[in-house]
Amino acid sequence: MPGLTVEPAMHRANSAIAAGVMLAESDNLVRPLPGLLDGLSRADCNRLRAIGREKALEAGQLVWSQGDTQAGIYLISEGRIRSYYAAPSGREVTLAYWFPGNFVGGPDIFGTGPHMWTSVAAERSRLTFMPGPALRRLALESPTIAVALLDALAFKARCYSAMAQMLGTRSVTERLHSLLIFLSHVYGVKRGGEIVVGMPFTHGDLANLIGSTRQWVTVQLARLQEEGVIRYDRSVISILDLSTLGQGME
């Protein structure tokens, strides 16, 4: 099935170095393991291909909603998927934006329990759906497939653990600075003496990633702009003084 061919997203300046965008101490954490399919034999890839069903989504379309019954996993072939948790109050916390090569649908990839968060296409995306029961059968038949799934789940667990550590041990200002540094590494394109983040992020996007409010982020970005540290124009962030952002982050 064509949906099992993972292609790089062309809008990322450093697409080879990161598995996604999330709150973490360092982008080293999210430098990807080989993709789910990369270490598999042709026979195992064919087995996965046989159970996969391609799905195309436009920006804003849901992959699933929090509380929906889990049915399987979705391997990202193209685009960008946002996973987030919505509190009863309506407040959202973005867990991650996942890039091609990753899958969404954990942690209960074989089960039928409720989804713990929502996943939505952040841009036009192409996914391959792999039903849980069929995936379980393949994992029992092929140790290589089983290990690839375990490696992917362990990687996601490390990412979410790092996010919890940041939320619990870093101030909201430190989290914002850390995120801006992260984005400069993952999306940054050098232009003259500045680094332009090559993907737009609204104040709300940034707030949801660091566990803050849009209003607070607006005030802080204005302050950083006045100090000559960044420039923010129509959701495009330019880093003018990366060293200042890094002060106090050690």
N, C-alpha and C positions, 0 to 999 in steps of 0.2 A: 504494500500500500504506500502511495506517495507520502502520506502523512508521517511516515516513520523516518523520513529524511530530514534531519535537523540542519537548518541553514542559519548562518550568523545574521543578527540584526545589523543592518548597515549603518544605522544612526549612532551606534556606539563607537566612540573613539578608541576604546580599549576593550572591545568585546571579548577578547581572548582571556582577559584576566579576572573577570568576575562572573559569578553565577547569578547575581541579582543585586538589588539595592535594598539595604536594610540598615538598622541601627546596630553598629558594631564598633569595637575599639579600633579595628584596623581592617582595611580591605584585604589583607592577607588571609583572613578567615574565610572569605567567600571566593577566593580563587578556586575555580571548580576542580573537582575530581573529574575523571573522564566521564562523558555523558553516559546515560543509562545504557545505550546501545553499543558504546565504543569497544568494550571488552568482550563482546559476545561473538560467538561463532556465527557463520552464515546460517547454520541450521537453527540456532536459537533466535536469530533475527527473523527468520522465516516463520518460526512459531509465533512470535509476537505479532508479526505482520498479519498472520491469519486471524488473530482475535481483535485487531485494531479497527476502529472506525473513525474516519476523519471528520472533524467539526470545525467550521469557520465561524468566527465571531467578529462583529464590528465593535469599535470602542464603546464601552459602557454596557455591553451585553454580559449577563451573568453566566459564569460557568456553573455555579450553584450558589444557594443562599445558606447562611448559617441556620442550622436546624434541619435542613434537608437530609434525607436518608442517603448515606454513602452508597455508591454503586461501583466505584472503581477509581482509576487514576487517569489523568490527562497529561500526556507528554506534549510539551510545548515545542512546536516546529518553527513557528514564526511569531513575532510580536512580543508582547509584554503582559504578564498577568499580575494583578494586584490581589494579595490575600490580606484580609483585615477582619478584626473582631469588632462587633458592635455591642456596646453595653446596653442594658435596659434603658438607660437615660438617653440613648441615641448617640452618645459619643463614640467615635471610631478610633481604633489604633491600628495603623498599618503594620502588619507583620513583615511583609517583604513585597518587592516587585521582582518576579521571577522571569528569567530570560530563557531563550531556546536552549534545549538540552536538558533542562530540568523538568520534573513533573510536579503537578499539584494534585492533591487528593488524600494526603496522609492526615493523621498518622495511621488510621485503621484502613490500610490499603486493600485488605481482603474482605473486611466486614461490612455490615449493613447498619451500623450505628449512625447517630446524627452527626452531621458536619459541625465542627467546633468553630468554624469561621466561614466567611464568604470569600469567594474568588470571582473576580470580574476582569474582563479584558480592558486594559488601560489604553490599548490601541488595537487596530485591526490585527487579529491573531489567527493562527492555524494550529489546531490541537489534534492529537490522536487519542481517542478514548479507548481504554483497555478495561473491560469488565472485571470486577473483583474475583468472582468465582473462577473464571477462565484463567486469570493471572495466578491465582492460588494453585490451580492445577499445574500450570507451567512451572511454577517455583518448586513444586514437589517433584516434578519430572527432571528438572535441570538445576543442579547445584550452582551453575554459573549464573543463571537468571536470579536465583535466590540470593546469592552473594551481592550481585549488582543492586538489587532492591534494598538489601540491608545497608550497603555502603551509602546509598542515596538517602535513606532514612536517618542514618547516623550523621550525615552531613547537615541535614535540615535541623536535627536536634542540636547540633553545635551552634548553628546560626541563631536558633530561638533562645538557647541558653545565653549566648552573648548579648542578645537583645535584653533579656531579663536582667542580666548583670548591669548593663548600661542604665536601664531604667531605675535600678535599685541603688546604684553607687555614684552616678554622675548627676550633677545639677542640670537643670533644663538648658542653661546657657552652654554648658560643656557639651551637652548632647547636640545642640544646634551646630556648634563649631565643628564637632566631630563629623556630623553628617555632611557639612559643606566641604570638609577636607576629603571625605569619602567620595562625594560626587565629583570633586575635581580630579581624583585619581581614576574613577571609572568612566566618566563621561567627558573629562576635560580635554579641550583642544587649545594648545598654546597659540595665541595671536599677539604678537608683539610682546609686551611685558605683562600680559594678563592671561588667565586661563578661563576660557568660556565653557561653561557646562552645556554640553550639546543636546540636552533634553530638557524641555520646559517643566518646571515644577511650580505650582501655585503656592501661595502662603498656606492654604489648607492642606495641600499635599505634604509640605514640610512639617506642619503641625501634627498631622496624623502619624508621621514617622517618628517623631521625638516625644510623643505623648504630651503635647501642649495644646494651646488654643491658637486659632488663626490670628486673633487680635494681638496676642503676645508676639508671635512670629513677625507680624507686620511692624510692630514697634522695634523689635531687635534688628530686623533687616534695615530699617531706616537708620538706626544708630550706626550699624556697621558701614552703611553707605556714606553717612556723614563723616565717619572717621577715615574714609578712603580705603577700607578693607575689601569691600565688594562693590559691585554695581548690579542693581536689579532693575530690569526693564521688561515689562510684558512677559513675565514668568521665566525670563532667561537670566541666569546668574553668571556674572563674571567675577572671578576671584582676582583681586588686585594685589593683595598682600597675604600670601598663604602662611608666612611665618607668624604673623600676628594671630591668625586663627589657631595655630598650633600651640601658642603660649599657654602654659598651665594644663596641657592635656597629658603630660607625662605622669 
